[in-house]
């Protein structure tokens, strides 16, 4: 679990976007993005046994918005004033990163 897990949980509860800075896959450079927090899994959802934060990345190329990040990839999370709606997330997507399933609903942690 990330040290700023409570910020993620507030984002889910209040349906507010997060500014997330994380280590990208290419040369592990820092990436910042506006994301909708979807859910946190202790490996039970995906069955892989790994902790993971699932987010919708509004800044990603179309079709690659669903993102799964391990706690060690996340540098920081900041709650923004911008709300999001489930309608914004309702489009066909290809999983980004190491995600294997698209979310069916936003759920609490």
C-alpha positions in Angstrom: 0.0 0.0 0.0 1.3 3.5 -0.9 1.9 6.0 1.9 -0.7 8.4 0.2 -3.4 5.6 0.0 -5.8 7.9 2.0 -5.7 10.4 -0.9 -6.6 7.7 -3.4 -9.5 6.6 -1.1 -10.8 10.2 -0.9 -10.6 10.5 -4.7 -12.7 7.3 -5.1 -15.2 8.4 -2.4 -15.6 11.9 -3.7 -15.2 11.1 -7.4 -12.4 13.6 -7.8 -9.5 13.4 -10.1 -6.0 12.9 -8.8 -2.7 14.3 -10.1 -0.5 11.2 -10.1 3.3 11.3 -10.6 4.6 7.8 -11.3 7.5 6.0 -12.8 6.9 5.2 -16.4 7.8 2.0 -18.1 10.2 3.6 -20.6 13.5 4.3 -18.9 11.6 4.7 -15.6 11.1 8.5 -16.1 8.6 10.4 -14.0 5.2 10.9 -15.6 2.5 13.1 -14.3 -1.1 12.6 -15.2 -4.7 13.6 -14.4 -6.4 10.3 -13.3 -9.7 9.0 -12.0 -9.0 6.6 -9.1 -11.0 3.4 -9.7 -10.0 0.8 -7.2 -7.2 -0.7 -5.2 -6.6 -4.4 -5.1 -4.4 -6.5 -2.8 -4.1 -9.0 -5.6 -7.5 -10.5 -5.0 -9.2 -8.9 -8.0 -6.6 -9.8 -10.6 -5.5 -13.0 -8.9 -1.8 -12.2 -9.2 -1.2 -11.5 -5.5 0.3 -8.1 -6.2 -0.9 -4.8 -4.7 -2.2 -2.5 -7.5 -3.9 0.8 -8.0 -6.2 1.0 -10.9 -6.8 4.4 -12.5 -8.3 6.0 -15.6 -5.6 8.2 -17.2 -7.2 11.2 -18.9 -3.9 12.2 -20.4 -3.2 8.9 -22.1 -3.5 8.2 -25.9 -7.1 7.2 -26.7 -7.7 3.5 -26.1 -4.9 3.2 -23.5 -6.6 5.0 -20.6 -6.9 2.1 -18.1 -3.8 1.9 -16.0 -2.6 -0.4 -13.3 0.3 0.9 -11.0 2.0 -0.9 -8.2 2.6 1.2 -5.0 6.3 1.2 -5.8 5.7 2.9 -9.2 3.7 5.8 -7.6 5.8 8.8 -6.5 2.9 11.0 -5.3 -0.9 11.5 -5.5 -2.6 14.8 -5.0 -6.4 15.3 -4.8 -7.6 17.9 -7.3 -10.7 20.1 -7.3 -11.9 18.5 -10.6 -14.6 15.9 -10.4 -15.1 13.1 -12.8 -18.2 11.2 -13.9 -18.6 7.5 -14.8 -19.8 8.7 -18.3 -16.2 9.9 -19.0 -14.9 6.4 -18.4 -17.5 4.6 -20.6 -15.6 3.9 -23.8 -13.9 0.8 -25.2 -10.3 0.7 -24.1 -7.2 -1.4 -24.5 -5.4 -2.0 -21.2 -2.3 0.1 -20.5 0.7 -1.0 -18.6 0.2 -4.4 -16.9 -3.6 -4.2 -16.6 -5.5 -7.1 -17.9 -9.1 -6.2 -17.3 -11.1 -3.1 -17.7 -13.1 -1.8 -14.7 -16.8 -2.4 -14.6 -17.5 0.1 -11.9 -15.8 2.4 -9.5 -15.6 0.8 -6.0 -14.4 1.8 -2.6 -11.1 0.5 -1.3 
